[in-house]
């Protein structure tokens, strides 16, 4: 492996570790699916809380 390829791999690994965003396609897809499910769950919880608050007023 040439030093240029090795440097590029190390750079990709450093950026992935620093940002928390994977560099592989499957890793990015898995992360987006996880974020989507977390957002949907959060919206459901907020909706239930707002419904309960509005019902008591």
C-alpha atoms as an extended CHARMM CRD file, in Angstrom:
* protein
*
        57  EXT
         1         1  UNK       CA              0.0000000000        0.0000000000        0.0000000000  PROA      1               0.0000000000
         2         2  UNK       CA              1.4130000000        3.3620000000       -0.9570000000  PROA      2               0.0000000000
         3         3  UNK       CA              1.8190000000        6.0990000000        1.5800000000  PROA      3               0.0000000000
         4         4  UNK       CA             -0.8090000000        8.2200000000       -0.2170000000  PROA      4               0.0000000000
         5         5  UNK       CA             -3.4890000000        5.5250000000        0.1570000000  PROA      5               0.0000000000
         6         6  UNK       CA             -2.4800000000        4.9430000000        3.7640000000  PROA      6               0.0000000000
         7         7  UNK       CA             -2.7040000000        8.6770000000        4.4970000000  PROA      7               0.0000000000
         8         8  UNK       CA             -6.1430000000        8.8600000000        2.8500000000  PROA      8               0.0000000000
         9         9  UNK       CA             -7.4120000000        5.9160000000        4.9340000000  PROA      9               0.0000000000
        10        10  UNK       CA             -6.1290000000        7.5060000000        8.1400000000  PROA      10              0.0000000000
        11        11  UNK       CA             -7.7420000000       10.8140000000        7.1930000000  PROA      11              0.0000000000
        12        12  UNK       CA            -11.1080000000        9.1440000000        6.5080000000  PROA      12              0.0000000000
        13        13  UNK       CA            -10.9020000000        7.2700000000        9.8050000000  PROA      13              0.0000000000
        14        14  UNK       CA            -10.0450000000       10.4470000000       11.7350000000  PROA      14              0.0000000000
        15        15  UNK       CA            -12.9130000000       12.3820000000       10.1820000000  PROA      15              0.0000000000
        16        16  UNK       CA            -15.3500000000        9.5130000000       10.8140000000  PROA      16              0.0000000000
        17        17  UNK       CA            -14.3040000000        9.2950000000       14.4580000000  PROA      17              0.0000000000
        18        18  UNK       CA            -14.4330000000       13.0590000000       14.9570000000  PROA      18              0.0000000000
        19        19  UNK       CA            -17.8630000000       13.5930000000       13.3900000000  PROA      19              0.0000000000
        20        20  UNK       CA            -19.4790000000       10.2540000000       14.2160000000  PROA      20              0.0000000000
        21        21  UNK       CA            -20.5510000000        9.8310000000       10.5740000000  PROA      21              0.0000000000
        22        22  UNK       CA            -19.4180000000        6.5470000000        9.0010000000  PROA      22              0.0000000000
        23        23  UNK       CA            -17.6380000000        6.6260000000        5.6420000000  PROA      23              0.0000000000
        24        24  UNK       CA            -19.1930000000        3.4600000000        4.1910000000  PROA      24              0.0000000000
        25        25  UNK       CA            -22.5290000000        3.5150000000        2.3850000000  PROA      25              0.0000000000
        26        26  UNK       CA            -24.0570000000        0.8470000000        4.6210000000  PROA      26              0.0000000000
        27        27  UNK       CA            -22.8040000000        2.6310000000        7.7420000000  PROA      27              0.0000000000
        28        28  UNK       CA            -24.3560000000        5.9280000000        6.6590000000  PROA      28              0.0000000000
        29        29  UNK       CA            -27.6280000000        4.1720000000        5.8140000000  PROA      29              0.0000000000
        30        30  UNK       CA            -27.6930000000        2.4430000000        9.2140000000  PROA      30              0.0000000000
        31        31  UNK       CA            -27.0120000000        5.7440000000       10.9900000000  PROA      31              0.0000000000
        32        32  UNK       CA            -29.7830000000        7.5520000000        9.0660000000  PROA      32              0.0000000000
        33        33  UNK       CA            -32.2880000000        4.7910000000        9.8660000000  PROA      33              0.0000000000
        34        34  UNK       CA            -31.3700000000        5.0680000000       13.5300000000  PROA      34              0.0000000000
        35        35  UNK       CA            -31.7680000000        8.8600000000       13.4910000000  PROA      35              0.0000000000
        36        36  UNK       CA            -35.1350000000        8.5990000000       11.7240000000  PROA      36              0.0000000000
        37        37  UNK       CA            -36.4770000000        6.1980000000       14.3280000000  PROA      37              0.0000000000
        38        38  UNK       CA            -35.2440000000        8.4460000000       17.1540000000  PROA      38              0.0000000000
        39        39  UNK       CA            -36.9010000000       11.5160000000       15.6010000000  PROA      39              0.0000000000
        40        40  UNK       CA            -40.1940000000        9.6760000000       15.0680000000  PROA      40              0.0000000000
        41        41  UNK       CA            -40.1670000000        8.4060000000       18.6600000000  PROA      41              0.0000000000
        42        42  UNK       CA            -39.4220000000       11.9200000000       19.9380000000  PROA      42              0.0000000000
        43        43  UNK       CA            -42.2870000000       13.3960000000       17.9200000000  PROA      43              0.0000000000
        44        44  UNK       CA            -44.6890000000       10.7630000000       19.2660000000  PROA      44              0.0000000000
        45        45  UNK       CA            -43.6460000000       11.5120000000       22.8470000000  PROA      45              0.0000000000
        46        46  UNK       CA            -43.9970000000       15.2770000000       22.3210000000  PROA      46              0.0000000000
        47        47  UNK       CA            -47.4010000000       14.7450000000       20.7000000000  PROA      47              0.0000000000
        48        48  UNK       CA            -48.6340000000       12.6680000000       23.6380000000  PROA      48              0.0000000000
        49        49  UNK       CA            -47.3780000000       15.2260000000       26.1640000000  PROA      49              0.0000000000
        50        50  UNK       CA            -49.0010000000       18.1170000000       24.2790000000  PROA      50              0.0000000000
        51        51  UNK       CA            -52.2400000000       16.1740000000       24.0050000000  PROA      51              0.0000000000
        52        52  UNK       CA            -52.3070000000       15.4930000000       27.7350000000  PROA      52              0.0000000000
        53        53  UNK       CA            -51.5180000000       19.1220000000       28.5740000000  PROA      53              0.0000000000
        54        54  UNK       CA            -54.1950000000       20.4490000000       26.2040000000  PROA      54              0.0000000000
        55        55  UNK       CA            -56.7470000000       18.0260000000       27.5990000000  PROA      55              0.0000000000
        56        56  UNK       CA            -56.2570000000       19.3080000000       31.1550000000  PROA      56              0.0000000000
        57        57  UNK       CA            -56.7450000000       22.9760000000       30.2450000000  PROA      57              0.0000000000
